[in-house]
């Protein structure tokens, strides 16, 4: 137990003990005083009544003071309990906020990683498309060059065929004139 909680337990106990002792003494003093001593008539009785009244007022004042102390202690205990509860609530709120922040950071990192992966995938797809288009252009150039070569070969063959066909015709045409 802490010192404060011990004090909270001891104070009401001490107050109750004080009140019990005061009540017992007050009750015993007035009853025993009347039986053992002869009662004086007149001024003595008034003094005794005054003393008894004064004692009762003092006891009432002490009892009121004890009640006030007790209520102050209870108020202090309630205040400390409220402060402890407030600290506990604040600590829990901070823990929740920290967890939410960590979760948000984790989600942000996850989204960032996904975005990077998508970007890399797009870049790879763009590179592949560019390579494919470059290959297609190269193949088209090769086909065009082959077509030009083929056209050139045909042209050469056609010219050769034309010259070879024209030469026998000249021999054939000249040959009959020699016979005639």
MOURGI-V376999 format. One record per helix or strand of 2 or more residues. SS is the DSSP state (hx for helix, st for strand). FROM is the first residue (numbers start at 0). TO is the last residue. If there is no record, write none. Layout:
ss=SS from=FROM to=TO
ss=SS from=FROM to=TO
This chain:
ss=hx from=2 to=35
ss=hx from=42 to=178
